[in-house]
Amino acid sequence: MHVAVVDDQEASLAGFSQILRRIADIEPICFKKASEALHWLGGVDPVFLVANNTLADMAGIDFLRRMRLLPERAQTPVIFTTAARDDRDLRRAAFDLGVYAYLEKPINPSEFLVHAMRIVDAARERADYQARLREASLRGAIDAPPAEGSETATDAAPASPLAEATAIIDAMLQVAALHDRSIIDHHELAARIAVALGRELKLTGDELAMLGQAARVYDIGKVTIPQRILEARQPATQADRVTIDSHPDAGARVLSVSENPILRAARAIAQTHHERFDGSGYPRKLRGSSIPIMGRIVAVADTLAALVRERNDRRAHSLAQAIDIVEKGAGTAYDPTVVAAIRSGLPEISRIVHEAQQENAQAS
């Protein structure tokens, strides 16, 4: 696993390389010039980059802007370093370009190593997840031979986008459930609430069908969050918060396995369901209508579904309590139009929540 280190100082390149080699299977590749790093990045997919703001041939922030334009590099994690102290404009520009961490020199080796290990661990979990997904998909294909009298594989018509997406999403959720057993039930409830909200917002039949499937897998990025964090009863530490906040982008990467239109919608939802209507959310700090409508709908549905379900750290809220909490966030956390759709769609939403609670009670 390669890590690109881009810095104009020999001492920094040597120091970062020494720390990175403490991580198993990591090989640092060093560059002083941004142009050389960009050429290398055109053909190699590193697990992450360390980029300093002072380079031999351009500013590091300009290097990041150019790197993000490269195919497949829009989501590559970056640890950005700088000798500038308290430069708020530089910090803002770096985070606008999606850096994973922003560190001021002199670098604390332990802090740097923690960030590096988290990125590498997440990359390994994604690779393991994708391997299990391929295995599950292959096993499903082997275990389900064509029925007698059905068309052969060569004669069968191509699967519809809906059928194709459903098969991929089902396989993803089977694997994700090995990591977090609650993920399927939570997704199913949120998806049903999202469709109810979408119906009140006058989405078309095709859009509702797409939303119903895409919303079943929007939080798939949580497979990259260690179990100890998911099950913690205490508030997350700052380091754990960084890991949690990276899961929308991780989910978008997992859902990039296909350009199926439903999976494209799922990818957009995964990446935007934690954005806030006032622009204070994550990971892109999108505001208002710049957040896709399905992302705005699922943000509300996700919160309602989470509040009415019991968790490790609290008991379930009643639906009335959950609605009250969401309504208080209208205009800040949530799109007011989507929040208003809760009341107009309350009979259906109430039925959906009641059925889900009955199913959970029977299962337990």
Secondary structure, 3 states (H helix, E strand, C coil): CEEEEECCCHHHHHHHHHHHCCCCCCEEEEECCHHHHHHHHCCCCCCEEEEECECCCCEHHHHHHHHHCCCCCCCCCEEEEECCCCCHHHHHHHHHCCCCEEEECCCCHHHHHHHHHHHHHHHHHHHHHHHHHHHHHHHHHHHCCCCCCCCCCCCCCCCCHHHHHHHHHHHHHHHHHHHCCCHHHHHHHHHHHHHHHHHHCCCCHHHHHHHHHHCCCCCHHHHHCCHHHHCCCCCCCHHHHHHHHCHHHHHHHHHHHCCCHHHHHHHHHHHHCCCCCCCCCCCCCCCHHHCCHHHHHHHHHHHHHHHCCCECCECCCCHHHHHHHHHHCECCCECHHHHHHHHHCHHHHHHHHHHHHHHHHHHC
